[in-house]
């Protein structure tokens, strides 16, 4: 049993930093594919190990006959079956099931993530898990800081012409923001009844530093909302000092850290990254058009949807020509009068004002919103199952735990992030792992024979 718990704790840094040091300038070969197959192997191995531990020599048929599952698990199984059917009905079933070569977030990946969360319901060695999460966050923040200053410690092994730094072992700055959003409020929950030791401060400060370096609006907003919820929750208990200080430091840090890093980089003669301007409206305008396309596509196939990872081949087909041209203008940061010609996701632009004359292609693998993405990929049926699972789980936590609002503060930042982004194999599994650990920590108040 100790070995099983050690595997659960050690898999967190392994998943976060695992990569294969070869590619032809494609981070997909470096980090996306390796982590997908690592997750697949982990789920298969640990599932068999877990069944072996639980069955205790009982034949598998007899074990599954006496296995008692909760209604939430049956809902999750129903969701699994539906997204498999949705993939089979897709016009690109291979992509829908396994994902595209660029992202690999198909139906199989989603199933693996949910199973991973269920496996981590068995995580009980909280000291090991806390140290593993804190160490992983601290190491990721150090890599992100070095890359933000201008060093490239991983460039020999992980590189691409399209990488936006800091990226660490996640692949892109925007996705790294989602990674740190997952970690930012987690220590608040896990230390709710613990003395805040050095691991707490390492975990909290590293995650907020990394978030400030990533400058991802949706992640920053999500953490800000989570911090306010923490402040409101602990404020009712008369413990408002720490969350207020952390919120103030967070507010200063998201603006000050990029400037300090830029000055530091310039002083030592390195090239800093281009940090995002939080006031820019171009990304929001582009997202609105993506959501509009997903909605139009869902109305055309409302029952089964189109299948995961197929959005890139439908997005421009479900927009008017004017909207499609505007989407290219927003994405490429062109002037409003730029001339755009396109066919599918391939474009040619003439922008005399900005002296841009180029051709290329833009692939939107997902709708950049978890609700619209579910709707497009799995239809109204899949979205309904997804929302029922979330509501049922939230209601169960609310009824059985006195820490509902702290749990919400812990898990909310990445959920808000997903309202403007999408699942990726370098980030999303960590969120499901964290959710499983949180539920394992909470489910001690539930009936012991019921699997949540």
HELIX and SHEET records of a PDB file:
HELIX    1   1 UNK A    2  UNK A   17  1                                  16    
HELIX    2   2 UNK A   27  UNK A   27  1                                   1    
HELIX    3   3 UNK A   28  UNK A   32  3                                   5    
HELIX    4   4 UNK A   33  UNK A   55  1                                  23    
HELIX    5   5 UNK A   60  UNK A   66  1                                   7    
HELIX    6   6 UNK A   71  UNK A   89  1                                  19    
HELIX    7   7 UNK A   93  UNK A   98  1                                   6    
HELIX    8   8 UNK A  107  UNK A  119  1                                  13    
HELIX    9   9 UNK A  120  UNK A  122  5                                   3    
HELIX   10  10 UNK A  126  UNK A  149  1                                  24    
HELIX   11  11 UNK A  173  UNK A  184  1                                  12    
HELIX   12  12 UNK A  186  UNK A  190  1                                   5    
HELIX   13  13 UNK A  198  UNK A  214  1                                  17    
HELIX   14  14 UNK A  217  UNK A  236  1                                  20    
HELIX   15  15 UNK A  240  UNK A  267  1                                  28    
HELIX   16  16 UNK A  282  UNK A  300  1                                  19    
HELIX   17  17 UNK A  311  UNK A  313  5                                   3    
HELIX   18  18 UNK A  315  UNK A  318  5                                   4    
HELIX   19  19 UNK A  321  UNK A  332  1                                  12    
HELIX   20  20 UNK A  370  UNK A  400  1                                  31    
HELIX   21  21 UNK A  404  UNK A  417  1                                  14    
HELIX   22  22 UNK A  428  UNK A  442  1                                  15    
HELIX   23  23 UNK A  443  UNK A  445  5                                   3    
SHEET    1   A 3 UNK A 339  UNK A 343  0                                        
SHEET    2   A 3 UNK A 346  UNK A 351 -1                                        
SHEET    3   A 3 UNK A 356  UNK A 361 -1                                        
END                                                                             
